Amino acid sequence: MTSVPGERPVTVEIRDLKFTYPGIDGHPPPGAKPLIEDFSLTLRAGDRCLLVGANGAGKTTLLKILGGKHMVEPDMVRVLGRSAFHDTGLTTSGDLAYLGGEWRRDVAFAGFDVPLQMDIASEKMIFGVQGVDPERRAKLIKVLDIDLNWRMHIVSDGQRRRVQICMGLLRPYKVLLLDEITVDLDVLARADLISFLKEECEQNGATIIYATHIFDGLESWPTHMAYVADGKLQLAKPIGEISDLKELSLMRAIEKWLRKELEEQRRIRKLRRAQGLPEYDRPVEGSRVAGGDPAKAQLLNNGWAGGRLHSTLAGEDKAQLYDLSSNRVLR
């Protein structure tokens, strides 16, 4: 989409996005229900979009698609006029930045989601990022109230999160994707960070999409809001055009939408029970078939799980060896 002279340029454009997580062969499992479909959204330079929805609605997946972490058709998702997945220069240049999740790792045969706990000072980590404007770095350290003497193996989750956010924002960006990054921050740190992000959009023309479930202090922050339910965009408008926000606070309006969605889901589950169908229209565990028909299921589990030495398949089923080069099962 080309911008009209005098208008702010389009920075994020999603057109009829459809996405399903691939199976073992790299293709969507036959009959699988798309996680995201019929999704279209356009944002311009300076826009601050609040992405809201219930758990499992597809917010994180959408942000990862925008961040180039999942492959979709090039025309479906354009960031700064380029394909988010196919044009790696978007992320290597820093024009597109993604910040989400926690600093955690999996340790084989020990555990999953183990916090990053190196005995290293926050100063060494922050100042180890090269090519950074010293003034911007100093400002972020002040905004996030970071003590440069913090040792990363003994700090709290909130302090570790501050260092992570600081390092993620050190370089200027044109499009920033944020996924629940303030869950560990206290009230002051969160308020100061939100003010900094607003300033980034107003002064530098950055575009920010922020997915969160914490709405305190956000009343005046977003310019746009996108509400997602079951992988579909239910609402995408400038804040001033949302009628519920003229009568309710931001949190109460979102609560109203989520409660209505929950009631509809309960009604559908009740109807499915009355018809003798499974309550949830989704694949059974380890199955390629939507709807949960075990007779038609094709197992995806190869019999082993990370950090375990025993097969996870029950009964007489045995682990399968899959040859990717010949695309066939060996055993």
C-alpha positions in Angstrom: 0.0 0.0 0.0 1.4 3.4 -1.0 0.9 6.4 1.3 -0.8 9.5 0.2 1.4 12.6 0.2 1.2 14.3 3.6 0.1 11.1 5.4 2.3 9.2 7.7 3.8 6.2 5.9 2.4 2.7 6.4 4.7 0.6 8.6 2.7 -2.5 9.3 0.3 -4.1 6.9 -1.4 -7.5 7.4 -3.7 -8.6 4.6 -5.9 -11.7 4.9 -3.4 -13.5 7.1 -4.0 -17.2 7.5 -1.6 -19.4 9.6 -1.5 -22.9 10.9 1.4 -24.4 12.8 3.2 -27.0 10.6 3.4 -30.7 11.2 6.4 -33.0 11.1 6.7 -32.6 7.3 6.7 -28.8 7.4 3.1 -28.5 6.1 -0.1 -27.8 8.0 -1.7 -31.1 9.2 -4.6 -32.1 7.0 -7.9 -30.9 8.4 -6.3 -28.8 11.1 -8.2 -25.6 12.0 -6.1 -22.4 11.3 -4.9 -20.7 14.4 -5.1 -17.3 12.7 -7.4 -16.5 9.7 -9.0 -13.6 7.9 -6.8 -11.2 9.8 -6.1 -7.7 8.3 -4.6 -4.7 10.0 -2.8 -1.5 8.9 -0.7 0.8 11.1 1.3 3.9 10.3 4.4 5.6 11.7 3.8 6.9 15.2 0.9 4.5 15.9 0.7 2.7 19.3 -1.5 -0.3 19.0 -2.7 -2.3 22.1 -3.2 -5.9 21.2 -5.7 -7.6 23.5 -7.5 -10.9 23.8 -7.9 -14.0 26.0 -5.2 -16.5 26.7 -4.7 -18.7 23.6 -6.4 -16.1 21.3 -3.2 -16.0 19.1 -1.6 -12.8 20.2 1.9 -14.2 20.7 1.7 -16.1 17.4 0.7 -13.0 15.6 3.6 -11.0 17.1 6.0 -13.8 16.1 4.7 -13.8 12.6 5.2 -10.0 12.4 8.7 -10.5 13.9 9.6 -12.9 11.1 9.8 -16.0 13.3 7.1 -17.9 11.3 6.9 -18.2 7.5 3.8 -17.0 5.7 3.2 -15.8 2.2 5.2 -12.6 1.5 2.1 -10.5 0.6 0.3 -11.4 3.8 2.6 -9.6 6.2 4.6 -6.5 5.2 6.7 -4.5 7.7 8.1 -1.3 6.4 7.1 -2.5 2.9 9.1 -5.7 3.2 8.3 -9.3 4.0 8.8 -9.9 7.7 10.1 -13.5 7.2 11.9 -13.4 3.9 13.8 -10.1 4.4 16.2 -10.8 7.2 17.6 -7.2 6.8 14.6 -6.0 8.8 15.8 -7.5 12.0 19.6 -7.4 11.4 19.3 -3.6 10.8 17.3 -3.1 14.0 14.4 -1.5 12.1 12.2 -4.3 13.3 12.6 -5.3 17.0 10.8 -8.0 18.9 10.9 -8.2 22.7 9.0 -10.9 24.5 9.3 -13.9 26.8 11.8 -14.3 29.6 15.5 -15.0 29.6 15.1 -18.7 30.2 16.6 -21.9 28.8 16.1 -25.6 28.7 18.8 -27.8 30.5 18.8 -31.3 29.1 17.9 -33.9 31.8 17.6 -31.1 34.4 14.6 -28.9 33.7 12.7 -26.6 31.4 12.4 -22.8 31.6 15.4 -22.4 33.8 16.1 -18.6 34.4 19.3 -17.2 33.0 21.6 -17.2 35.9 25.1 -16.3 34.9 27.4 -14.7 37.4 27.9 -11.5 35.4 27.3 -7.8 36.1 24.4 -6.0 34.4 27.0 -3.3 33.4 29.0 -5.8 31.4 25.9 -7.0 29.6 24.5 -3.6 28.8 27.8 -2.0 27.8 28.7 -5.1 25.8 26.2 -4.1 23.1 28.2 -2.4 20.4 27.2 0.6 18.2 24.9 2.2 20.8 24.3 5.9 21.4 25.7 6.6 24.9 23.0 9.1 25.6 20.2 6.6 24.8 21.9 4.0 26.9 22.2 6.3 29.9 18.5 7.3 29.5 17.3 3.7 29.4 19.4 2.9 32.5 17.8 5.8 34.3 14.3 5.0 33.1 14.5 1.4 34.2 16.4 2.3 37.3 19.1 -0.3 36.7 22.0 -0.7 39.2 25.0 -1.5 37.0 26.5 -3.6 39.9 23.6 -6.1 39.8 24.8 -9.7 39.5 22.5 -11.6 37.1 22.5 -14.9 39.2 21.2 -13.3 42.4 18.8 -10.6 41.1 15.0 -10.9 41.3 12.9 -11.7 38.2 11.9 -8.0 38.0 15.5 -6.8 38.0 16.5 -9.4 35.4 13.6 -8.3 33.3 14.7 -4.6 33.5 18.1 -5.6 32.1 16.5 -7.6 29.3 14.3 -4.7 28.3 17.2 -2.2 28.4 19.3 -4.4 26.1 16.3 -4.9 23.7 15.7 -1.1 23.4 19.3 0.1 23.2 19.2 0.5 19.4 16.6 2.7 17.8 13.8 0.9 15.9 11.1 1.8 13.5 8.7 -1.1 14.4 8.7 -2.6 17.9 6.7 -5.7 19.0 6.2 -6.2 22.7 4.8 -9.4 24.2 3.9 -9.2 27.9 7.2 -7.6 28.9 6.0 -5.7 32.0 4.6 -8.6 34.0 7.6 -8.6 36.4 8.0 -4.8 36.7 6.8 -2.8 39.7 4.4 0.1 39.3 7.1 2.8 38.9 9.3 0.9 36.5 6.3 0.1 34.4 5.0 3.6 34.3 8.4 5.1 33.4 8.8 2.5 30.6 5.3 3.2 29.2 6.2 7.0 29.1 9.5 6.2 27.3 7.7 4.1 24.7 5.1 6.8 24.1 7.9 9.4 23.6 9.6 7.0 21.1 6.5 7.1 18.9 5.7 10.8 19.2 9.3 12.1 18.7 10.9 9.4 16.5 7.8 8.1 14.6 8.2 4.5 15.8 5.3 2.1 15.5 4.6 -0.2 18.6 2.3 -3.2 19.0 2.0 -4.1 22.6 0.2 -7.3 23.8 -0.6 -7.3 27.5 -3.1 -8.2 30.1 -2.1 -5.4 32.4 -4.1 -2.2 31.7 -3.3 0.0 34.7 -2.0 3.3 33.5 -2.6 2.6 29.8 -5.7 4.8 29.3 -3.8 7.5 27.4 -1.1 5.4 25.9 -2.6 3.6 22.8 -3.7 5.4 19.6 -5.2 2.1 18.3 -6.6 -1.1 19.7 -6.9 -4.6 18.1 -9.0 -7.2 19.8 -8.4 -10.9 18.9 -10.6 -13.9 19.6 -10.1 -17.4 18.3 -7.4 -16.2 15.9 -9.7 -13.7 14.2 -9.6 -9.9 14.4 -12.8 -8.8 16.1 -12.0 -5.1 16.3 -9.3 -2.8 15.0 -9.9 0.9 15.3 -8.4 4.1 16.6 -9.1 4.6 20.3 -11.5 7.5 19.6 -13.7 5.4 17.4 -14.4 2.6 19.9 -17.9 3.3 21.4 -17.4 1.2 24.5 -14.4 3.4 25.6 -16.7 6.4 25.6 -18.7 4.9 28.4 -16.3 2.5 30.1 -12.7 2.5 31.3 -10.1 0.7 29.2 -10.0 -2.3 31.5 -13.9 -2.5 31.9 -14.3 -2.3 28.1 -11.9 -5.2 27.6 -13.5 -7.1 30.4 -16.9 -6.7 28.7 -15.6 -8.1 25.4 -13.9 -11.1 27.1 -16.9 -12.0 29.2 -19.1 -11.9 26.1 -16.6 -14.2 24.3 -16.5 -16.6 27.3 -20.3 -16.8 27.4 -20.4 -17.6 23.6 -17.7 -20.3 24.1 -19.7 -21.9 26.9 -22.9 -21.8 24.8 -21.1 -23.6 21.9 -19.6 -26.2 24.2 -23.0 -26.9 25.7 -24.5 -27.3 22.2 -21.7 -29.7 21.2 -22.3 -31.8 24.3 -26.0 -32.0 23.5 -25.1 -33.2 20.0 -22.7 -35.9 21.4 -19.6 -34.1 20.0 -16.4 -33.3 21.9 -16.6 -30.0 23.7 -13.6 -28.5 22.0 -13.2 -28.5 18.2 -9.4 -29.1 18.2 -7.0 -32.0 17.5 -6.6 -34.7 20.2 -3.1 -34.8 21.6 -0.7 -36.3 19.1 -3.2 -36.2 16.4 -3.4 -34.7 12.9 -7.1 -34.7 12.7 -9.3 -31.8 14.0 -12.4 -32.8 16.0 -10.6 -35.4 18.0 -11.5 -38.6 16.1 -9.0 -41.2 17.4 -9.8 -43.6 14.6 -8.6 -41.1 12.1 -5.7 -39.8 14.1 -2.1 -39.9 12.8 0.4 -39.8 15.6 3.0 -37.0 15.4 4.7 -37.9 18.6 8.0 -39.8 17.8 8.0 -41.4 21.2 10.6 -39.2 22.9 10.4 -35.9 24.8 13.2 -33.6 25.7 15.1 -34.6 28.8 13.6 -38.0 29.1 14.9 -41.5 28.4 11.6 -43.4 28.1 9.1 -43.5 25.3 6.0 -41.3 25.8 3.8 -43.5 23.7 1.4 -45.7 25.6 0.4 -49.3 25.1 2.0 -51.3 22.2 2.8 -48.2 20.2 6.5 -47.8 19.6 8.7 -44.8 18.7 9.2 -44.0 15.1 12.4 -43.1 13.3 11.6 -40.5 10.6 14.1 -39.9 7.7 13.7 -36.3 6.6 15.8 -36.7 3.5 13.6 -39.5 2.1 10.4 -38.3 3.8 9.6 -41.7 5.2 9.3 -43.6 8.4 12.2 -46.0 8.9 10.8 -47.8 12.0 
